Amino acid sequence: MNVHLDPAREAWMCADETQAVVMALNRDGAAVRFVGGAVRNALLKKPVTDIDLATPLVPDEVMRRLRAAGIAAIPTGLAHGTITAVSNGKSFEVTTLRRDVSTDGRRATVAFSTDWAEDAARRDFTINALYATPDGEVFDYASGLTDLEDGRVRFIGEPGERIREDYLRILRLFRFHAWYGKGDINSDALRAAAAEREGLSFLSGERVQKEILRLLGAEDPMGALRSMAAAGILESVFPIALRLDRLDRLVRIDASSFFPVDPVLRLAAMLPQAAGGAEIVADRLKLSNESRKRLEDLAQPPERLVPYLSVREVHRLLYEFGQARFRDRVFLSWADDAKASNAISWRALLALADSWCCPQFPLTGRDVMTAGVPEGPQIGRILKEVESWWVDSDFTMDEFSLAERLKAIVQATAF
């Protein structure tokens, strides 16, 4: 199949920073090609973010040429032949052609090569073994173009053997199917993934996290997740019962309302509202402190939302939770609501959250002390009482009214 990309129509190919890296590497006629996701996504007319390149040049020569051209060269994976080039703030992974010498299910020992087909043969899926020259000529060594057109995610070679080389490929199978697949997952790949699922226990939480969040970032990950559940793979990753029904509703909400996909929120939607579940998942996936806190916060929300809240009630909850936490709760409560006709009301709550500017409570502890309250815990209690009165008024009381309310509370309080 004779396929070309038009560099003039591919912004990522003709960008100055890309051209700088390519020119640094291919001077004197040395070969360099784009490989993997950039080529795949360009052929599918999808956005290209990460740009990887392959070359027969050995790593030391790659670094020498980049630095001679004034491009930063970072030996991020030197043992595997990978150098990160940084051109005008943009990172490019440049990897020497290679073949696997040995693998242990997590990492490989490699030998460098000059054979493009040999390099392609060690890659995971056919759709990831596509190469393109700087002038756009596409090279396909594993029938990846046909699989890409058919929406088929297929291992290169024998699936079980490829999985045993790196057990992360089990999760990558489902992630790539969620993003690029059509119909059912390739049966040979699915059987091999199910048979080798115990190997997932060898993987670090960080690697598993990356794949799970990318899978959840697909427009519709439900087919892939259900296949994972049927094959016993989902329970190998999440040692708790999951709420795929609620996640399914959240996915449909995103699709019907064109909301941006939020993988961490989708992860929260999968979790049961039971003590300890969020902590178990956060530990398993080695989530960042920010994501862990968010997940734990949403696992047992302090107040269940309903779609018929008044504007005053929405303002109170926004003040209590903050906009981001309130929106999270709206989405999860909406996903728990089986009544489709409530969708308009849920959207209205989100619109209120987006348009509301949180007011600043104008009184401080110093104001309480000025009103005659001695320093101590009573200051906080009185301040909280005045603030609650202000919130109940829907934040309409001005500073003078608040001062009068403070005075009345102080006068009625015995010290």
DOPAVEX-22381 format. One line per field, with one value per residue (C-alpha): residue number from 1; residue in three letters; z, y, x. Coordinates in pm, 1 decimal, padded with zeros to 6 digits, m for minus. Layout:
! residues N
i	NUM,...
aa	ALA,...
zz	Z,...
yy	Y,...
xx	X,...
END
This chain:
! residues 415
i	1,2,3,4,5,6,7,8,9,10,11,12,13,14,15,16,17,18,19,20,21,22,23,24,25,26,27,28,29,30,31,32,33,34,35,36,37,38,39,40,41,42,43,44,45,46,47,48,49,50,51,52,53,54,55,56,57,58,59,60,61,62,63,64,65,66,67,68,69,70,71,72,73,74,75,76,77,78,79,80,81,82,83,84,85,86,87,88,89,90,91,92,93,94,95,96,97,98,99,100,101,102,103,104,105,106,107,108,109,110,111,112,113,114,115,116,117,118,119,120,121,122,123,124,125,126,127,128,129,130,131,132,133,134,135,136,137,138,139,140,141,142,143,144,145,146,147,148,149,150,151,152,153,154,155,156,157,158,159,160,161,162,163,164,165,166,167,168,169,170,171,172,173,174,175,176,177,178,179,180,181,182,183,184,185,186,187,188,189,190,191,192,193,194,195,196,197,198,199,200,201,202,203,204,205,206,207,208,209,210,211,212,213,214,215,216,217,218,219,220,221,222,223,224,225,226,227,228,229,230,231,232,233,234,235,236,237,238,239,240,241,242,243,244,245,246,247,248,249,250,251,252,253,254,255,256,257,258,259,260,261,262,263,264,265,266,267,268,269,270,271,272,273,274,275,276,277,278,279,280,281,282,283,284,285,286,287,288,289,290,291,292,293,294,295,296,297,298,299,300,301,302,303,304,305,306,307,308,309,310,311,312,313,314,315,316,317,318,319,320,321,322,323,324,325,326,327,328,329,330,331,332,333,334,335,336,337,338,339,340,341,342,343,344,345,346,347,348,349,350,351,352,353,354,355,356,357,358,359,360,361,362,363,364,365,366,367,368,369,370,371,372,373,374,375,376,377,378,379,380,381,382,383,384,385,386,387,388,389,390,391,392,393,394,395,396,397,398,399,400,401,402,403,404,405,406,407,408,409,410,411,412,413,414,415
aa	MET,ASN,VAL,HIS,LEU,ASP,PRO,ALA,ARG,GLU,ALA,TRP,MET,CYS,ALA,ASP,GLU,THR,GLN,ALA,VAL,VAL,MET,ALA,LEU,ASN,ARG,ASP,GLY,ALA,ALA,VAL,ARG,PHE,VAL,GLY,GLY,ALA,VAL,ARG,ASN,ALA,LEU,LEU,LYS,LYS,PRO,VAL,THR,ASP,ILE,ASP,LEU,ALA,THR,PRO,LEU,VAL,PRO,ASP,GLU,VAL,MET,ARG,ARG,LEU,ARG,ALA,ALA,GLY,ILE,ALA,ALA,ILE,PRO,THR,GLY,LEU,ALA,HIS,GLY,THR,ILE,THR,ALA,VAL,SER,ASN,GLY,LYS,SER,PHE,GLU,VAL,THR,THR,LEU,ARG,ARG,ASP,VAL,SER,THR,ASP,GLY,ARG,ARG,ALA,THR,VAL,ALA,PHE,SER,THR,ASP,TRP,ALA,GLU,ASP,ALA,ALA,ARG,ARG,ASP,PHE,THR,ILE,ASN,ALA,LEU,TYR,ALA,THR,PRO,ASP,GLY,GLU,VAL,PHE,ASP,TYR,ALA,SER,GLY,LEU,THR,ASP,LEU,GLU,ASP,GLY,ARG,VAL,ARG,PHE,ILE,GLY,GLU,PRO,GLY,GLU,ARG,ILE,ARG,GLU,ASP,TYR,LEU,ARG,ILE,LEU,ARG,LEU,PHE,ARG,PHE,HIS,ALA,TRP,TYR,GLY,LYS,GLY,ASP,ILE,ASN,SER,ASP,ALA,LEU,ARG,ALA,ALA,ALA,ALA,GLU,ARG,GLU,GLY,LEU,SER,PHE,LEU,SER,GLY,GLU,ARG,VAL,GLN,LYS,GLU,ILE,LEU,ARG,LEU,LEU,GLY,ALA,GLU,ASP,PRO,MET,GLY,ALA,LEU,ARG,SER,MET,ALA,ALA,ALA,GLY,ILE,LEU,GLU,SER,VAL,PHE,PRO,ILE,ALA,LEU,ARG,LEU,ASP,ARG,LEU,ASP,ARG,LEU,VAL,ARG,ILE,ASP,ALA,SER,SER,PHE,PHE,PRO,VAL,ASP,PRO,VAL,LEU,ARG,LEU,ALA,ALA,MET,LEU,PRO,GLN,ALA,ALA,GLY,GLY,ALA,GLU,ILE,VAL,ALA,ASP,ARG,LEU,LYS,LEU,SER,ASN,GLU,SER,ARG,LYS,ARG,LEU,GLU,ASP,LEU,ALA,GLN,PRO,PRO,GLU,ARG,LEU,VAL,PRO,TYR,LEU,SER,VAL,ARG,GLU,VAL,HIS,ARG,LEU,LEU,TYR,GLU,PHE,GLY,GLN,ALA,ARG,PHE,ARG,ASP,ARG,VAL,PHE,LEU,SER,TRP,ALA,ASP,ASP,ALA,LYS,ALA,SER,ASN,ALA,ILE,SER,TRP,ARG,ALA,LEU,LEU,ALA,LEU,ALA,ASP,SER,TRP,CYS,CYS,PRO,GLN,PHE,PRO,LEU,THR,GLY,ARG,ASP,VAL,MET,THR,ALA,GLY,VAL,PRO,GLU,GLY,PRO,GLN,ILE,GLY,ARG,ILE,LEU,LYS,GLU,VAL,GLU,SER,TRP,TRP,VAL,ASP,SER,ASP,PHE,THR,MET,ASP,GLU,PHE,SER,LEU,ALA,GLU,ARG,LEU,LYS,ALA,ILE,VAL,GLN,ALA,THR,ALA,PHE
zz	00000.0,m00118.5,00138.1,00184.9,00436.7,00306.2,00532.5,00415.6,00557.7,00881.7,01121.1,01349.9,01063.7,00928.3,01266.7,01312.6,01618.6,01437.2,01133.8,01355.0,01509.9,01173.4,01006.4,01293.6,01265.1,00891.0,00776.7,00572.8,00451.6,00779.3,00794.1,01040.8,01038.9,01245.9,01413.1,01614.2,01745.3,01542.6,01214.7,01325.3,01437.4,01132.4,00905.6,01106.7,01099.0,01478.7,01681.8,01709.6,02046.7,02113.2,01833.1,01830.6,01581.5,01494.3,01341.6,01277.4,01446.6,01780.3,02089.9,02129.3,01770.8,01817.4,02118.5,01938.4,01637.9,01845.5,02066.2,01766.4,01633.7,01964.9,02063.8,02418.1,02429.0,02745.7,02786.0,02928.4,02825.9,02716.0,02778.9,02544.1,02290.4,02371.0,02377.4,02447.4,02221.9,02336.8,02055.4,02125.0,02438.2,02256.8,02348.4,02093.4,02175.2,01940.7,01958.6,01783.3,01583.4,01804.6,01867.9,02198.5,02336.1,02653.4,02847.2,03192.6,03158.1,03269.4,03087.9,02798.9,02718.7,02363.7,02091.2,01843.3,01479.0,01137.7,01011.9,01003.2,00970.3,01271.9,01473.3,01365.7,01463.4,01830.2,01864.4,02026.5,01778.7,01402.7,01412.5,01619.6,01374.7,01106.9,00999.0,00790.2,00634.2,00673.3,00321.0,00412.8,00265.8,00493.8,00560.2,00688.4,00793.0,00971.0,00779.9,01017.5,00750.6,00686.5,01058.6,01108.5,00836.3,00977.3,01339.5,01447.2,01732.1,01665.4,01817.7,01598.7,01615.9,01871.2,02130.1,02437.8,02357.5,02307.9,02636.3,02829.1,02702.3,02884.0,03079.7,03041.2,02688.9,02839.5,02946.1,02628.8,02427.3,02589.9,02590.2,02217.1,02138.8,02329.7,02123.9,01781.2,01771.1,01604.3,01708.3,01928.4,02050.0,01846.1,01981.7,01978.0,02167.3,02419.5,02495.1,02544.5,02771.3,02987.6,03009.4,03111.0,03347.4,03657.3,03510.1,03587.1,03949.1,03839.1,03709.7,03903.8,04010.3,03809.4,03482.4,03551.7,03644.8,03319.1,03108.8,03312.5,03302.9,02929.6,02876.4,03078.9,02867.4,02555.2,02433.3,02513.9,02712.6,02814.6,02555.2,02648.2,03021.0,02986.7,02792.2,03069.6,03327.8,03132.5,03095.7,03469.4,03402.7,03566.7,03902.2,03871.9,03854.7,04098.3,04395.3,04480.0,04327.4,04065.2,03951.3,03574.4,03551.1,03696.6,03480.7,03173.8,03256.9,03309.2,02972.3,02804.5,02983.8,02851.9,02499.0,02490.4,02632.8,02470.6,02808.3,02811.1,02934.0,03290.2,03357.3,03735.5,03766.0,03561.8,03794.7,04090.1,03916.5,03903.6,04277.5,04527.9,04802.9,05072.0,05325.9,05207.6,04836.2,04720.9,04940.1,04797.9,04439.4,04509.4,04658.8,04373.6,04107.0,04298.2,04233.0,04288.9,04618.3,04434.3,04256.3,04571.9,04773.3,04502.9,04476.9,04851.8,04875.8,04613.6,04740.5,05027.1,04940.9,05251.0,05085.6,04801.8,04540.3,04374.4,04041.6,04182.4,04415.3,04446.6,04343.4,04711.5,04790.5,04496.3,04615.1,04964.4,04833.0,04600.2,04893.2,05102.7,04840.5,04594.4,04222.6,04128.5,04410.2,04348.7,03976.9,04060.1,04286.6,04026.9,03766.7,03999.1,04127.0,03768.6,03683.7,03975.5,03847.6,03627.2,03523.6,03181.9,03197.0,03479.1,03241.3,03183.8,03558.8,03605.8,03322.5,03487.0,03810.8,03618.7,03442.8,03779.3,03908.8,03605.4,03627.8,04003.8,04157.2,04513.5,04753.9,05019.7,05378.6,05490.5,05866.5,06040.7,06387.8,06450.7,06399.5,06666.4,06910.9,06838.9,06931.0,07279.3,07261.5,07432.7,07242.1,07243.7,07075.7,07118.8,06838.8,06580.7,06700.6,06683.9,06345.1,06214.1,06343.7,06166.5,05847.9,05856.6,05888.0,05590.5,05383.3,05476.3,05344.6,05009.1,05071.6,05044.6,05382.2,05354.3,05587.3,05803.4,05853.8,05938.8,06194.7,06355.6,06361.8,06517.9,06784.9,06870.3,06902.0,07120.0,07348.8,07387.4,07461.2,07814.2,07848.9
yy	00000.0,00322.6,00594.2,00938.5,01216.5,01571.0,01756.9,02090.2,01990.0,01841.8,02123.9,01893.3,01784.3,02128.6,02302.8,02477.0,02270.9,01944.0,02048.4,02148.0,01799.4,01623.6,01838.1,01781.1,01403.7,01346.4,01558.6,01361.0,01149.6,00966.6,00819.2,00937.4,00856.7,00945.6,00639.9,00523.3,00747.9,01057.3,00864.7,00668.3,00976.7,01178.6,00905.4,00906.0,01287.7,01294.9,01545.4,01469.7,01552.7,01326.5,01294.6,00998.0,00939.2,00634.8,00623.6,00375.0,00621.9,00495.8,00701.1,00868.4,00991.3,01109.9,01317.0,01453.3,01569.9,01726.0,01917.6,02032.4,02186.9,02362.7,02124.5,01988.1,01610.9,01425.8,01056.7,00955.9,00589.1,00539.1,00162.1,00127.8,00373.7,00659.8,01023.3,01311.5,01608.4,01943.7,02194.1,02529.8,02384.1,02082.2,01730.6,01457.7,01099.1,00973.6,00599.7,00392.4,00097.4,m00209.5,m00568.6,m00739.7,m00968.9,m01071.2,m00962.7,m01031.4,m00900.6,m00548.2,m00443.3,m00559.3,m00586.7,m00462.2,m00465.2,m00179.7,m00247.4,m00086.9,m00290.4,m00106.1,m00428.1,m00574.0,m00264.2,m00288.1,m00655.3,m00579.4,m00327.6,m00421.1,m00355.2,m00332.4,00017.3,00135.1,00001.1,00264.7,00485.7,00802.7,00980.0,01358.5,01398.5,01190.5,00844.3,00584.6,00245.1,m00041.4,m00361.1,m00538.0,m00466.7,m00179.9,00032.8,m00230.9,m00278.2,00097.3,00127.4,m00166.7,m00047.2,m00362.1,m00362.4,m00664.2,m00777.9,m00819.2,m01188.9,m01433.5,m01237.8,m01440.3,m01410.8,m01032.7,m00995.9,m01197.3,m00955.2,m00673.4,m00736.9,m00373.5,m00470.8,m00629.8,m00288.2,m00124.2,m00367.7,m00236.9,00123.6,00120.5,m00060.5,00206.2,00479.3,00316.2,m00011.4,m00096.4,m00379.3,m00660.4,m00688.0,m00920.9,m01269.2,m01400.5,m01094.0,m01118.2,m01485.4,m01418.3,m01120.4,m01326.5,m01614.4,m01387.7,m01153.2,m01264.3,m01090.3,m00754.9,m00800.6,m00747.7,m00396.7,m00077.3,00125.2,00422.2,00227.0,00081.3,00424.1,00576.7,00315.5,00315.8,00693.9,00697.9,00428.9,00628.8,00931.4,00768.4,00906.5,00576.4,00325.1,00106.4,m00168.7,m00213.3,m00209.0,m00467.7,m00692.1,m00647.3,m00744.0,m01051.9,m01167.2,m01127.5,m00850.6,m00564.2,m00742.8,m00793.5,m00416.8,m00315.2,m00551.3,m00407.4,m00421.9,m00152.0,00060.1,00022.7,00109.6,00455.2,00508.7,00412.6,00683.3,00940.2,00849.6,00900.0,01233.0,01348.2,01241.7,01390.5,01726.5,01748.9,01779.3,01735.3,01394.5,01387.6,01053.7,01102.6,01186.5,00875.9,00674.3,00812.4,00715.9,00354.4,00331.2,00216.5,00459.6,00241.6,00301.6,00226.4,00176.6,00503.3,00450.2,00100.0,00226.0,00531.0,00304.3,00053.9,00322.9,00538.1,00844.6,01192.0,01357.3,01584.1,01299.2,01085.5,01364.8,01420.3,01049.5,01004.1,01317.8,01189.0,00831.9,00935.7,01275.5,01459.2,01566.4,01410.2,01657.3,01664.1,01832.6,02061.8,02272.6,02638.6,02910.0,02991.9,02628.2,02610.0,02922.9,02778.5,02454.2,02638.2,02844.5,02531.2,02305.6,02544.2,02535.0,02233.2,02008.1,02115.4,02031.6,01689.7,01616.7,01732.1,01498.2,01196.2,01268.4,01310.6,00974.3,00822.7,00968.9,00724.6,00985.9,01116.3,01414.2,01564.3,01630.3,01991.5,02058.3,01905.2,02117.3,02423.8,02348.8,02334.1,02660.4,02826.7,02702.8,02838.6,03183.4,03238.2,03451.1,03342.8,03641.6,03708.6,03711.5,04064.2,04007.5,03868.0,03763.7,04114.0,04250.1,04009.7,04118.1,04482.9,04406.5,04306.8,03934.3,03830.7,03624.3,03255.2,02984.9,03191.9,03421.4,03141.8,03024.7,03374.6,03443.6,03116.5,03207.3,03544.1,03381.6,03120.7,03401.2,03575.7,03255.1,03193.9,03542.2,03434.5,03668.2,03976.0,04133.6,04420.4,04491.7,04728.0,04463.2,04203.8,04437.4,04485.9,04109.9,04059.2,04319.5,04146.6,03804.9,03942.5,04115.9,03792.2,03582.2,03536.5,03535.5
xx	00000.0,00162.8,00084.5,00234.6,00191.3,00213.1,00459.6,00318.7,m00021.0,00116.2,00196.4,00393.1,00622.4,00701.3,00732.0,01068.1,01159.2,01084.7,01284.9,01578.2,01597.5,01557.9,01824.7,02067.3,02029.8,02012.0,02301.9,02553.9,02263.9,02198.8,01850.1,01586.9,01215.7,00913.5,00765.9,00466.1,00193.0,00273.4,00251.9,m00053.4,m00247.3,m00148.9,m00284.7,m00609.8,m00629.0,m00608.5,m00403.9,m00032.5,00122.7,00422.1,00677.8,00915.7,01194.7,01401.7,01748.4,02031.2,02268.7,02401.1,02308.9,02649.3,02633.9,02275.7,02382.6,02687.3,02486.3,02211.6,02450.5,02654.5,02332.4,02266.4,01984.2,01969.9,02026.9,01922.5,02018.9,01678.6,01703.8,02059.8,02064.5,01768.6,01906.0,01670.2,01776.9,01536.6,01601.6,01464.7,01419.0,01254.8,01096.0,00948.8,01067.1,01135.8,01231.3,01502.4,01571.4,01833.9,01700.2,01717.0,01621.3,01540.8,01808.9,01622.6,01313.5,01168.8,00814.1,00903.7,01218.1,01431.8,01798.9,01849.4,02109.6,02133.0,02055.8,02052.4,01756.4,01423.1,01219.7,01399.3,01314.6,00950.0,00932.0,01003.9,00720.0,00390.2,00106.8,00103.0,m00049.9,00248.5,00506.8,00453.3,00743.2,00749.3,01045.8,01075.9,00935.2,00627.3,00691.3,00528.0,00688.0,00474.5,00654.0,00365.7,00039.5,m00028.5,m00196.3,m00461.9,m00521.6,m00542.7,m00805.0,m01003.7,m00982.1,m00799.7,m00546.8,m00326.6,m00000.7,00304.3,00391.4,00250.7,00041.6,00138.0,00507.0,00479.1,00292.8,00550.6,00815.1,00633.1,00313.2,00211.4,00108.3,m00202.2,m00326.0,m00199.5,m00412.9,m00730.3,m00616.8,m00539.7,m00862.4,m01057.7,m00889.0,m00850.9,m01041.5,m01370.2,m01598.9,m01468.0,m01110.8,m00892.5,m00973.6,m00614.7,m00495.5,m00780.5,m00715.1,m00345.4,m00413.2,m00648.5,m00399.9,m00112.5,m00302.2,m00114.5,00189.4,00026.2,00135.6,00497.1,00428.2,00486.2,00186.3,00308.3,00309.5,m00034.0,m00169.2,m00051.4,m00229.5,m00551.6,m00586.2,m00512.9,m00775.4,m01029.3,m00937.5,m01083.2,m01413.6,m01585.7,m01377.6,m01673.5,m01630.3,m01266.2,m01343.7,m01618.8,m01382.2,m01125.8,m01386.6,m01498.7,m01136.9,m01066.2,m00815.7,m01002.5,m01006.0,m00629.9,m00586.9,m00861.9,m00898.3,m01243.0,m01590.3,m01637.5,m01933.5,m01910.8,m02281.2,m02221.2,m01912.5,m02117.3,m02372.7,m02097.1,m01943.2,m02280.4,m02325.4,m01987.4,m02076.9,m02426.5,m02320.4,m01974.1,m01802.3,m01422.7,m01312.8,m01177.8,m00998.5,m00967.7,m01337.6,m01416.8,m01196.4,m01395.0,m01719.0,m01599.5,m01543.7,m01805.5,m01898.2,m01747.7,m01476.5,m01125.9,m01195.2,m01041.3,m00735.7,m00681.1,m00701.0,m00484.5,m00218.3,m00238.5,m00202.9,00046.0,m00166.5,m00029.2,m00122.3,m00365.4,m00544.8,m00547.8,m00707.9,m00968.0,m01048.6,m01081.6,m01293.3,m01536.7,m01555.0,m01781.5,m01928.9,m02052.5,m02376.3,m02573.6,m02690.8,m03032.2,m03115.7,m03386.9,m03169.0,m03260.4,m03015.7,m02962.3,m02878.9,m02638.7,m02458.6,m02427.2,m02277.8,m02044.5,m01920.7,m01874.6,m01713.6,m01555.6,m01633.1,m01419.1,m01545.9,m01905.0,m01876.4,m01731.3,m02026.6,m02275.5,m02127.3,m02127.2,m02478.9,m02597.3,m02441.4,m02634.7,m02963.6,m03154.7,m03413.2,m03304.3,m03541.2,m03334.5,m03044.2,m03150.7,m03153.0,m02807.9,m02670.1,m02826.1,m02638.4,m02311.4,m02393.0,m02463.0,m02128.9,m01944.9,m02105.0,m02086.6,m01811.2,m01742.5,m01773.7,m01514.7,m01639.6,m01547.4,m01500.7,m01192.6,m01095.8,m00964.6,m01317.9,m01445.9,m01177.0,m01255.2,m01616.4,m01498.2,m01424.6,m01099.9,m00848.4,m00933.4,m01147.3,m01462.9,m01345.0,m01365.0,m01705.2,m01856.2,m01700.9,m01843.6,m02190.4,m02184.5,m02056.2,m02335.2,m02592.3,m02432.0,m02438.7,m02804.6,m02886.3,m02740.1,m02446.1,m02667.0,m02585.2,m02339.9,m02048.8,m02255.8,m02526.0,m02261.8,m02106.6,m02447.9,m02504.2,m02161.2,m02241.0,m02570.7,m02405.0,m02125.6,m02375.3,m02573.6,m02265.7,m02128.9,m01749.7
END
